[in-house]
Amino acid sequence: MATEPTDTTTTDAADDADAILEVRDVGKTFSGLVALDGVSMDVGRGEIVGLIGPNGAGKTTLFNCISGVFPPTSGRIVLDGEDVTGLAAHEIARRGLARTFQITRPLEDLTVLENAMVGAHIHTRRRAEAREIARERLAFVGLAGRADERADELTVGAQKRLELARAIATDPSVLLLDEIMAGLTPAETEGMLDLFRGLREDGTSLLVIEHDMDAIMSISDRVKVLDNGRSIAFGSPEAVARDERVIEAYIGGDDGADA
Ligand SMILES: Nc1ncnc2c1ncn2[C@@H]1O[C@H](COP(=O)(O)OP(=O)(O)OP(=O)(O)O)[C@@H](O)[C@H]1O
């Protein structure tokens, strides 16, 4: 168990005025199991924040609370100044938050283009418009030439890029990425990091769960660390990497930290 619930390495860079996403004192309990215990953080506009922690730390649970898969037991989620706590996932998505899932799951039987169109349809019912947005996003992720292929026949690396294309076809201001680099080759990981940089340049904010420490430390403006449902650090990659509680959580943990 983490020693204290408060952050140590904090440079609370983005003050509330600049924050596009605010997580305020969020708790989540599953039948008595405390998965999140008073977690607070913010993501600034055009910022990349890494979210790390040993297995079972609560990272995906936090994503689920933010994106409306289920409501937090306590605390608030504020998106672009609006309290979205407890709203349904599609309502939160329409307000500008997109996410990818740990297990990539393209819609089988659909083409690459049709999968990307699913994202675009969140804002438009017109097929032609959705197709145009989807093609543009596929081009961004490097899949323009594969639009008519069946999505389930893509390689893992290409499926991850399709997952990203589908998410950004919703035109998000905040993008939550859950281990989108898992299973990628080093070259594919580099390619994905370039896409993240491109999104940041366009003003999109990213909250990224990732076990690849080199990747997360190189891409993140700030890093948030969870351990056993609690926040143990939030700050620059450099500060977090030398934080004793973070080192202890990864090295001293008994649950097989895999990073
Ligand atoms: N739907 C659920 N029902 C019951 N318990 C859950 C549920 N989702 C998560 N948990 C529990 O909450 C805790 C946090 O899990 P979570 O998946 O959020 O961790 P994580 O940091 O994403 O881990 P990993 O790196 O292994 O994906 C774990 O003890 C997990 O078993």
The ligand as an SDF file (V2000), in Angstrom:
LIG
                    3D

 31 33  0  0  0  0  0  0  0  0999 V2000
  -15.0110   -4.0390  -13.0390 N   0  0  0  0  0  0  0  0  0  0  0  0
  -14.2980   -4.3920  -11.9630 C   0  0  0  0  0  0  0  0  0  0  0  0
  -14.8500   -5.1240  -10.9790 N   0  0  0  0  0  0  0  0  0  0  0  0
  -14.1450   -5.4790   -9.8840 C   0  0  0  0  0  0  0  0  0  0  0  0
  -12.8610   -5.1360   -9.6640 N   0  0  0  0  0  0  0  0  0  0  0  0
  -12.2510   -4.4050  -10.6170 C   0  0  0  0  0  0  0  0  0  0  0  0
  -12.9190   -4.0040  -11.8200 C   0  0  0  0  0  0  0  0  0  0  0  0
  -12.0560   -3.2760  -12.5680 N   0  0  0  0  0  0  0  0  0  0  0  0
  -10.8940   -3.2510  -11.8910 C   0  0  0  0  0  0  0  0  0  0  0  0
  -11.0150   -3.9300  -10.7180 N   0  0  0  0  0  0  0  0  0  0  0  0
   -9.9650   -4.0710   -9.7010 C   0  0  0  0  0  0  0  0  0  0  0  0
   -9.4900   -2.7640   -9.4210 O   0  0  0  0  0  0  0  0  0  0  0  0
   -8.0830   -2.7650   -9.2190 C   0  0  0  0  0  0  0  0  0  0  0  0
   -7.4300   -1.8220  -10.2120 C   0  0  0  0  0  0  0  0  0  0  0  0
   -7.5080   -2.4180  -11.5030 O   0  0  0  0  0  0  0  0  0  0  0  0
   -7.0920   -1.6570  -12.8290 P   0  0  0  0  0  0  0  0  0  0  0  0
   -7.4250   -2.5540  -13.9780 O   0  0  0  0  0  0  0  0  0  0  0  0
   -7.6890   -0.3110  -12.8430 O   0  0  0  0  0  0  0  0  0  0  0  0
   -5.5180   -1.5320  -12.6580 O   0  0  0  0  0  0  0  0  0  0  0  0
   -4.4240   -1.1220  -13.7330 P   0  0  0  0  0  0  0  0  0  0  0  0
   -3.5260   -0.1480  -13.0710 O   0  0  0  0  0  0  0  0  0  0  0  0
   -5.0810   -0.6670  -14.9960 O   0  0  0  0  0  0  0  0  0  0  0  0
   -3.6640   -2.4890  -13.9520 O   0  0  0  0  0  0  0  0  0  0  0  0
   -2.9290   -3.1220  -15.2470 P   0  0  0  0  0  0  0  0  0  0  0  0
   -1.6530   -2.3580  -15.4360 O   0  0  0  0  0  0  0  0  0  0  0  0
   -2.6730   -4.5360  -14.8320 O   0  0  0  0  0  0  0  0  0  0  0  0
   -3.8780   -3.0030  -16.4150 O   0  0  0  0  0  0  0  0  0  0  0  0
   -7.6390   -4.2120   -9.3590 C   0  0  0  0  0  0  0  0  0  0  0  0
   -7.5850   -4.7840   -8.0660 O   0  0  0  0  0  0  0  0  0  0  0  0
   -8.7400   -4.8350  -10.1700 C   0  0  0  0  0  0  0  0  0  0  0  0
   -8.8540   -6.2090   -9.9300 O   0  0  0  0  0  0  0  0  0  0  0  0
  1  2  1  0
  2  3  1  0
  2  7  2  0
  3  4  2  0
  4  5  1  0
  5  6  2  0
  6  7  1  0
  6 10  1  0
  7  8  1  0
  8  9  2  0
  9 10  1  0
 10 11  1  0
 11 12  1  0
 11 30  1  0
 12 13  1  0
 13 14  1  0
 13 28  1  0
 14 15  1  0
 15 16  1  0
 16 17  2  0
 16 18  1  0
 16 19  1  0
 19 20  1  0
 20 21  2  0
 20 22  1  0
 20 23  1  0
 23 24  1  0
 24 25  2  0
 24 26  1  0
 24 27  1  0
 28 29  1  0
 28 30  1  0
 30 31  1  0
M  END
$$$$
